Structure formats: structure tokens, C-alpha cells
Amino acid sequence: MDPSLYEAAMWGDTGFFTRTGGNGDELIDLLHQKTPKDNNVLHIAAEYKQNKFFEEIPLDSQSPLFWATNKKGETPLLIAARVGCSEVAEFLINHAKTLHFQEADQESGPSDGEAHKKLLRMTNFDKDTALHAAARYGHDGVANLLIEADPQLCCFTNSANESPLFLAVSHGFQLIAGSILNCPVSPSFQGINGVTALHAAVTHTDEEANGIVALMVSKNPDIIKEVDALGWTPLHYAAFKGNLEAVRVLMQCDSSACYILDKSGMSALHVAAYAGHPKITDDLIRCRPDTCDLLSAKGQTVLHSAVLGGQTNVIKYVLKTPKLERLINEADEDGNTPLHLAVFHKKWKSAQILSGDDRVHMSAINKELSKAVDIAVDNIGKKVRNTDKYNEF
């Protein structure tokens, strides 16, 4: 591309074309020059947010340059959405409408009112629409223009199966998420690896994000039971993250979600205990008391999970809660009580708390006929032997 043309597009210098003084054909040839990435002058002007360049450039309204793609499959509109230039986006949206009305008049046929949306729905090579770009980078002004012009954009997913709603929520752009959820169509919630927009939303603990969670479940209650590639529901995510408000919103909408187990047999209750969130553990049990009977694939209870996570706060919660007393000595499929696991995994603080409770059966044996104290002694012996080997050198 001619350096002067590039700089004119970058700085929005439309006077360049007057100074060039070439005839029509020469000017058209100049305007059709491209960079090594196949960007034309309008791609460059969009990148540098030069909206007046679009308005004053000497191009016929039918020119393909307005909707040409570069080597990434990006149109000037998609670039405008990526950089957050509302003025350029609005110009191109209106241009698309005008272009197809003109075509309808020329053909003496009625416009279907939808033809211009084919331009607005053009995607890059990752199948991102302009709305995907606006949602990913948090440009709510552009997003609102696009949603108003074509609400169906909220339903498209890219090659990674990401919807605009998923991208907005994942990156914490709640204003865009709210606009998408309030659009007149039912938007896609899909995301990568089975993770939905609701999964992503519950990982943000601020008040605004939890408002989006409530809006999501009111719009699409069934999304609560959607699972990702690991078998985790949004409730699993909220429990792991420690988002108490989101847990309450989800449970209020459909508390049966707490019975869903992931691929390793872990419930949201197991996850909350493992991650060290006693308030969430308590909320789940209060709402559904029999969840404390849920066992993982290894036959482990919520107390086993707390021990494996080294979460002494949850262990103390279980020990002081009378209705959970039966969990204190419950064995998993290998016969290991919570105390067995504590010493086996060298969670010494957890073992100290458990062994200090008179209700813990210190003499309980697992399927290998070992007591917790036997495992502890064996671990200590191994440590001593390893130290002796080290000292030999």
C-alpha cells in the first residue's frame, strides 16, 4: 500500500484524495490497494477510529471495500467492534441497511428487511461476529448498536462454541451481558468445553455479577442443570468459588441441582467442603438435609472431602453440627475413615483436630487392617529412613 494512503487512513486525512489529483480510475486503483494482511483503507481507518474517513471517502456506496475481509476474515465492522469505535460501527450498520434498500429498489422487488443482516453477521476465520468482538473486549456501545440492529447475533457461536453472552460474562462485562439477556430473542448461553455463561457468571462474586446470575436463571431455569466436560454444574462452580449469594440464587430456583454428581462422583457439597467454604456447606445441608448422605465415586462423604482439602474450618463445622455426627467415623470404599485419610495424606492439622474429638474411633481399621495410628507411624518411619539415606551421603 502506498505509504501516503496508509497514513491518510490512519489519521483520517480525506484531503489526501483531493491533493492526489488523479482521475476516477486512478483513484479507484489507489483506494483498492492493500497491506500485506489484506487490510484496505477502511480496515485501517476502523483500526484507528477515523469515523469521518468513512463519511467522506470518495467511494461509491456499492463499493465492496466496505465489507471486504482481510487475511483473518475481518471486515471493517468487525475491526470497529474490536477496537470499540461506535461511530464507525453505526456508520457501517446504517450503510448495510441503505445498501440493501437500494438493491431492492433497483430490482423493483420488495426488500425482505433482513438482507442487510447477512453483512452484519459476517464472521472472521474463528467464526467471531462483530458482537463476539465487542463482547470479548467490553465495548458496550458497539454491542448495543449491534443487538438493536440484529438481535439474532446473540444466538451465534464461534468455532470454539463461545456465544457473545459467554464471552461478556467470562471477561466480567456485565453491562453487555445484561443487554444480551434483555434482547427480544433467547440468546445462546454456550461456551467452551460445555461451560455455559451461567457457569462463568457464578465465578464472579461482585453484586453486579450476581444480579446477572439471577437474570440468567429467570430467563433460562434449565441452564442450572447443564454440566461441563467434567460434569460440573453452575452450582459446583459457585460452591468451589465460595460465591454464597450465587449458591442461594441457584438453590432457590432449583435446589435439586445439588444432587447432581460430576464424573468423579463429587456433588456441589463435596466441592464446597474440599474448597473450605463452611457457610456454603451449611446452606446446602439446610436446604436439602439429605445431601450429607451423598457419596463420591470412592464412597467418601463431605467430611472426607474436607480432610482431603485440608480444610480445618469445614472439619470443625462438621464436628460441632449434631446432625452430621454420623459422618465422623464413616468409612469410604477402602475402609478409610476421615482420620485414616488425614494421616495417609499427611494433613496433620486435620488429624490433630479429629483425634482430639472423643467421638472419633481411634481403633477403626480399614480394609488393609490398618489403624490411623499405624499409617501415621509408617509415614514417620519412611521420613526417618529417607533422612538416614540422605545422611549417608
Buried (B, 14 or more C-beta within 10 A) or exposed (E): BEEEBBEBBBBBBBEBBEEBEEEEEEBBEBBBEBBEEBBBBBBBBBBBBBBBBBEBBEBEEEBEBBBBBBEBBBBBBBBBBBBBBBBBBBBBBEBBBEBBBEBBEEEEEEBEEEBBBEBBBBBBEBBBBBBBBBBBBBBBBBBBBBBEBBBBBBBBBBEBBBBBBBBBBBBBBBBBBBBBBEBEEEBBBBBBEBBBBBBBBBBBBEEEBBBBBBBBBEEBEEBBBBBBEEBBBBBBBBBBBBBBBBBBBBBEBBBEBBBBBBEEBBBBBBBBBBBBBBBBBBBBBEBBEEBBEBBBEBBBBBBBBBBBBBBBEBBBBBBEBEEBEEBBBBBBEBBBBBBBBBBBBBBEEBBEBBBEEEEBEEEBBBEEEBBBBBBBEEBEEEEEEEEEEEEEE
